[in-house]
Amino acid sequence: MPSKTGRIAKMTAQEIRQAYLNFFKDRGHSIIPRALLVPEGDPSTLFTGSGMQPLLPYLLGQDHPEGKRIVDSQTCLRAQDIEEVGDNRHTTFFEMLGNWSLGDYFKQEQLAWVWEFLTQTVGLDKNRIFVSCYSGNQKLGIPKDEESADIWAGIFSKSGLSAKRVDIGSQENGYRLGEQGGRIFFYEDKNWWSRAGSPKDMPVGEPGGPDSELFYLYPQVKHDPKYGRLCHINCDCGRYIELGNCVFMEYLKSKDGFIKLPKRNVDYGGGLERIAAAAIDDPDVYEISLMRPIISTLERLSGRTYDSNHTAMRVITDHLRAATFLGIDGVVPSNKEQGYVMRRLIRRAVRFAFDLGIEQNFIEEVTNAVADLYAPDFTEVSDRRHQVIATLTKEEKVFRQTLRKGIRKLDQLSIQGRLSGDDIFVLYDTFGFPAELSVEEAFKRDLAVESDWRKTFAKRMEEQRARSHTAAKGAFKGGLGGHSVIHRKYHTATHLLYKALREQLGDQVIQHGSNITEERLRFDFSYPSKLTPEQIKGLEDSVNAQIKRDLVVSWAEYPTDYALKELGALGAFGDRYGDKVKVYAMTPKDSDKPYSLEVCGGPHVEHTGELAEGGKKFKIIKEESSSAGIRRIKAVLV
Ligand code: SER
């Protein structure tokens, strides 16, 4: 935007967010509010990790009440990135600017609009924008995306830019082939987007498609050969930063390959923080207007400079932004699921602050700094800020009380040169050190860590859980708040149904959603065709048989990898969970081998026999299509 002096003023992150929403509103899009960080009605994933996640049903074909053109800015949390935080661009929490065409416009409009927005509205340097397109996959019958490349070539030529095309293939190839003066680069799996990753990793029923990404070149950053010999746009050295991704979502994974979705969609996701960093021509996202005031608060509190303390200040800034928004969205620190991730974020922030010499309570001031930045644009932040500050400072106080002692304990353990799973459990149980934090501390001290510490740790956890479970049982009789008996029964029946589906129809059945009311359960799953009356009868019989066997229902918490890979617990989206998950087991009385193992938050009944109380039986009342490749079952206990 031109200022009085005629120079182009640099936009703030807040201005970019607003400008983006307006840009697409002017092009017929409805602005929708962000979804919560904790997905509603989707127990398969702990956090909203991309803008498309809350819109999944509409990408699969359902009509969106706001129409075919949608725009938003979605707060996202990627807890799996927690340990990458500390460099100049990785964060666990970020905002994803998103525009969607739900069976409306396609490549032509999308690429032209994103180009116009970035170069004209935000004013980025056109010369420094590079793009990638999908190289195609012959085996899958998905063609090379020449169409997008042609559209880009037209856009570049209008801007007076050369548009040489270069075939790269895999990311590894990139390090061998380099930039070659290209502007449009073709990659294989790097230019395919689905929640599950590459085409071969997608479960049946999962949507995805080729994508086209935009990168910004920071010529001031020198390539770091530790990543590979030559730099290329998908290199991780930080010379090129991805700004956004236009996904052309038109495929659905089927049993024997890919089919077309009922409608062609566009799913664009742009990283607000990264675009804002490009706007101020600084590769460090922590310098943008939504971050720098937090860093400045830390400089003031510690009496140290950001320049000499990059890692610690970045970690604290990222983690407390994430924890603040988790608090806004109703999460409280705990030892399970979202609460555990929140606890880990806060404790990690306190630990890093300790390294900065901040030994007094500081979270209130930092959380206030975060809230000041978001309150003008998110009313929920101003509404809930005091509550959130109370939650975060309480956690800080609890952890700070034992932090010194825990660090002393770790120093003592350093003498033995090795950290075992048992030590990690003691640090967790007595000093409140999240397991991963102890492992990080061990690395800092050059301590060897027991290779399968997760197993030992999980075992100790389970033993402790068994002890406290027995103690808590009496106290909770009569039901946990908000969950009626019938609700629990349907929840347990849902697990039995899922297991029966997998047994009878095979592993291609993947849960796609589940919803329970006082009247019925509803279960969506991937399967290509309508079920026959015999199949339905078979499912009912199987569930009723397991009810009659009166399986014992129990649960324990495990590290996620262990639960999914070693225990083989069912969980729809492996890479979308946090670090730990709760696993429900349903086990015959005379056996220790569970019939069903499923990642789930609960609650459930204690014995499956309870489902038959009053002479009731499990019955499927409806089996229908929910969207392409997805079936829906409604069932009752009558
Ligand atoms: N779904 C794509 C992503 O997360 C684009 O929004 O990158």
Residues whose N, C-alpha, C, O or C-beta is under 5 A from the ligand:
A	BS01	LIG	S50 G51 M52 N245 V247 D267 Y268 G269
